């Protein structure tokens, strides 16, 4: 497969766009990786969905290409897990699969996939799809999901300030986990307080003099430690159980 003569895709910082490639077939995975790298992308390969989930925080991809039929966790299950992770809930995903039935495509789109390319495929078409999705994702940044969550956090803080109400009783929102002792590192505490101020990851990184990638890592840790699934729930949890104070 020879790469086409298009400009090499890059992020806003000038670095090559990073792709997480998930496929259990070594031959196909290596061929797709080679073509994408020749086309200017940086590719992080994963042999299965479990490995891909473990690589997310270190790889920080701008897009994911995944097979569907894989042992253990299949592509649909992988996508469902991905959409639950706040830092990656808006990440573009392309399904690359031998399945071509309409029902399978519908299932993929309902699961939240952005594009669906059945095998065998034209490598240039794959590059075109990937480039387009990355450009659209970059143009939409910050994502609508994050924007909505920031608005919810600010509204929550405004309501708490105006009401000056005491901490909620145990009958507070049932969607929150039960109170537990949460051990936070000093840096996690700092990030939590900045999230509660309604700041975006880029703003937090600037104030704490660290990278956006590190902030995303700490936010993910906070979500995992508190058992919450969004920034809004995280702030509500922190206020309810005294992890932060207004």
N, C-alpha and C positions, 0 to 999 in steps of 0.2 A: 504494500500500500504506500503510495507516494503522497506526501502532503500537498495541499493546494497552495497557490501563491497568494494567500491573503495575509493581512497584517497580523502580527502576533498579538493575541489578546492580553491585556494587562489590567491590573487594578488601578485605582486612583493614585496609588503610591508609585506606580510604574513597574511593580513586580508582576510576574506572570500570575494569571488567575489560577487558583488551586482547586483541583477536582479530586473528590474521593470516589474511587472506582471500586465497586463491590461486585465480584463475580467468582463463583466457585470453580469455574473452568480455567485452569492455568493458561492454556493456549490462547483462548479468546481474550482473557484479561491482559496478557502480555501484548497481544497484537493491538488491542484498543489503546493500551497505555502508550505503546510506541508511537502510534499515529497521533494521539493527542499531544504528546510531548514534541513530536516533530512539527506540530501545528502551533506550538508556542505555549501550551499549558503546562503547569506543574501538576503531576498526577501522584496521588497517594493510593496504592493498591490495598485492597482488603479481600481475603479469601472467603469471608462470610459476613453475615450481618452482625454477629456478636463482636467480631473483631472491629468492624466499622464503627460500632457504638463506642468501643474503647478508644478508638483513634480520634474521635470527634474533637475533644478538648485540645489535643496537641496539634492536630492537622488544621483545624479551623478552615474548612473548605468553603469556597464560594458557591459550589454546586456539587451534587451527588449523582452519579450514574450507578444504577443498581440492576442486577438481574432479579427476576421474580422467583423462579424455581431454584431454591437453594436448600440444602439440608439444614435441619434445625429451624431457625427463624427464616421464613420466606420474605420476599420483598414487601408484601402487603403488611406483614407484622412489623418489619423493620421501619417502614414508613409511619405506621401508627405510633411506634415508640419515639421516632424522631419528632413528630408533631407535638408530642407532650413536653419536649425539652425547650424551654423558653428561648435560649439563645439560637436554636436551630429550627424553630417552628415555622419560619418563613423561608427556609432555605430551598432553592429550586431543586427538584428531583426529576431525573429522567429514568424511566423504566426501559431496560434493554433486555428483551426476552424473545424466546421462540414462540410464545403464545401470540396468536393474531386474531382470536375470536372477539367479536363485538362485546360479548358479556365480560370478557377479561379486561378489555379496555375500559368499560364502564366501571368495573370494580376498582381499577387503578385510579381513574379520575375521582371517584367518590372517596377514595382513600387520601386524596390530596396530591396526586402526582401532577407534575407540570407538563410532561411530554411523554409519549409512549412510542418507542421505535422497535418494531419487531425484527428479529433476525430472519434471514440475512439482511443486512442494511448497507447503505452507501456511506462510507466513512465521511465523505464530505458533507452529507446531510446531517450526520451526527455533530460534526464541528459547527455547522450553521445553527443547529438547534441550541447547542451549548452556548455559543457566543451570544445568541439572541437572548437567552434566559439570563445570562450573567449581566448583560447590559440593562435589561429590564429591571433586574433585582437591584442593581447599582443605582439606577435612576429613581427607584422607589424608596431608597434609603433616606431616613430611617423608616423602617417598615410600619405599615398601618397598625399591625399588632402591637408593636412597642409603643407607638404613639397613643393608642387607645389605653394601654396599661398605664402610661405616664399620666394621662388625663384622669384616670380612675384614682391613682395614688394621690394626685393633687386635690381631687374632690374629697377624698377620704380625709386627708389632713385638714382641709378647710372645715369640714363638718365637725371634726374632733375639736378643732380650735374654737369654733363658734359656740359649740355646745358646752365645752369645758366639762365634759361628763367624766365620772369616775371610770376606772377600767371595767369593761364588760364582765358580767357574771358568767358562770359556766354555761348558762343557757344561750350564750352568744352563738354566731353562725355555726350550724352543724357541719358545714363543709370543712371547717378547720380541724386539724388533728387535735387530740387531747393534749393538755399541757404536759410538757416533758422538760427535763433539764437539757438545755442545748449548750454545748461547749463551743464557743467561738474563739478563733484566734484574734489577736488585735487587728490584723488587716481585714479579716472577715467582718469584724464589728464596724470598722471604718466604712467599708463598702456598703454594709447594711444601712448605716445612717445616711449615706449619700443617696442610696436607692429610695429611702423614705422621704428624702427631700424632693423627690421627683426628677432627679437628674438622669440624663442619658448616659450610656456607657462611656461615650467619648468625653463628656463633661466630667464624669467621675475620674477617668484616667488622667485628665489634665490636672484636676485638683490634687489627686494623690500622687502625681508624678510617676505614673506607671503606664503600661500599654493597655489598649482596649482589650487585647486578647487575655491579659491577666484579669481584668475586671470581669470579663465574661466567665472566666474560670471560677472566680470567687462567687459570682451570682449563682452559677450552677451548684457550687458547694452549698450555698445557703439554702437553695431550693431543696436539695437532697437532705440536708440536716433537719429542716423544719417540716419536711413532707408536704410542701406546697408545690403548686404547679405553675404559678405565674408571679410576676412582681407584685401585683395587687394583693394576692393572697399572702405573699411573704410579708408585706408591710402590715397588713391587718393582723397577721399572726404575731409579728414582733410587737405591735402596740398592745394586743390583747394580753400577751404573756410577759410583758415587761422587758423585752430585749432592747427596746429603745424608748425614749421619752420625748414628748414634744417640748 
